[in-house]
Amino acid sequence: MNFVPKGSYEPPRFDFSIPVRVNLSSDTQTKPSPAMKDAMMSAEVGDEQAGSDPTVWALCDRTAALLGKEAAVFLPSGTMCNQVALATHCRPGDEVLAHEDAHILSSEAGGPMAIAGVTIRGLSGARGMFDVATVEAAIRPKSRYAPSQTLLEVEQTANRGGGTCWPVGRLDAVTAAAHAHGLATHMDGARVMNAAVALGVPAAELAAGCDTVWLDFTKGLSAPLGAVLAGSKQFIGEAWRWKQRLGGSMRQGGICAAACLYALDHNIDRLAEDHANAKALARGMAQIQGITVEQPETNLVFFDTEGTGMTAAAFAGKLRQHGVMVSVSDKYRARACLHLDVSAAQVDEALGVMKLAAAH
Ligand SMILES: *Cc1c(COP(=O)(O)O)cnc(C)c1O
C-alpha cells in the first residue's frame, strides 16, 4: 500500500509587501498578547509525555472541569483531537455519522479515513445542524453486510454552517438518539466557548450529551498552540496511545499550556465583544449592494458575493489589495471572522473597503 498522498500542497507564500489592516480571515490569526507571553515565560515546566509537566496537568484538569468530563489530554491541534478521538472511538471499517459540512470531512486531509480507517456518512440539515429524524434515517439495520456504526459527531459551533449554535434541546435529542442505537457521541468543540457565551449556557451543559469533547485554544481564545480533548478517564487513557502514535506527545508543553490557562482566565467572557462586532459587521454588509449576508450567531459572518458579479475569491482578492483579509469558502461564499485582534473601529474600516470593492 502506498501511504503517500498524491499532490503537493505547500501553502502559498504570504504577500508581506501589502500591509494587513484588518485580518478577518480567521480567529486563528490572533497573536499571543504581551501578558500571555509573560505567562508563558514564567511557566513551570516538565516533560509532558512523561507526566511531569505541572502546567499541562493544571490545564487538563481545568479544561476537563470546564467541559464536565472526568479527564483530559493536551494535544497540539484541534485536528489531532478529532483524529485521536475518532481512532479511539472506532475500529477500521466503522462508519461515523456527521454533518456533510463537518470539518472532519472537509478540512482534515482525509485523516479519519486514513488514520482511524472509518467512513463518514454525511447528514444534511440547514446551518450545519441536523435533527433526530435524519439521524434515525441514517441508522442501518444491524447486519453482517453493513459497516458498524459507532460514532455520531457534532460541531459546536458549526463552522461552515455559519458559526451556528446547536440549541441544548436539539443537541441533547440527537445525542440521545445516537446513544439509543449504541453509538458513542463526539463534539468537535473548536468554538464551543463561543457557543457557551452566545447561548449563556455553561460549556459542560452543552457537552453533557457527548461522550467526548474538545476545545481549541488557538481560535478565539488566542493561544499560539494547543487543544484539549476531554472524556472519561478510561477513554483518555486509551487516547494517550494514539497521541503517542501520532507524535502528539510533547516535552516542555507547559510553555504552551500556560498560554491556554491564561486564555481560560482572560479570553472567554470577552468573546461576547467578537459576537457584537460580528453583528455590527453583518449589519453594515447588509447595506452593501450585491452582498447577501447570513445573520451571525457568534463570531463568524458568512456572505455571498454573487450579486457583485465577482466570485468570493475575486472579491477577497480585491479586499486584500486594500489590506482587508477574509477567507473563501465556496465559489460565491466567503467568511469574515471576528476575534480579539479586531476592534470595533477596524470593523468600520473593513466595511469602508468592502463598500469600495463591491462597487468595482
Ligand atoms: C479549526 C477547526 C478545527 C481544527 O482545529 P486546528 O486547531 O486548526 O487543527 C476543527 N474543527 C473545526 C470546526 C474548526 O473550526
The ligand as an ORCA input file, in Angstrom:
! r2SCAN-3c Opt
* xyz 0 1
  C     -10.253     24.971     13.255
  C     -11.192     23.825     13.376
  C     -10.708     22.531     13.575
  C      -9.227     22.205     13.582
  O      -8.532     22.814     14.592
  P      -6.952     23.123     14.401
  O      -6.537     23.532     15.762
  O      -6.860     24.200     13.372
  O      -6.321     21.850     13.957
  C     -11.617     21.521     13.714
  N     -12.945     21.755     13.671
  C     -13.447     22.982     13.476
  C     -14.922     23.175     13.446
  C     -12.589     24.057     13.302
  O     -13.092     25.280     13.076
*
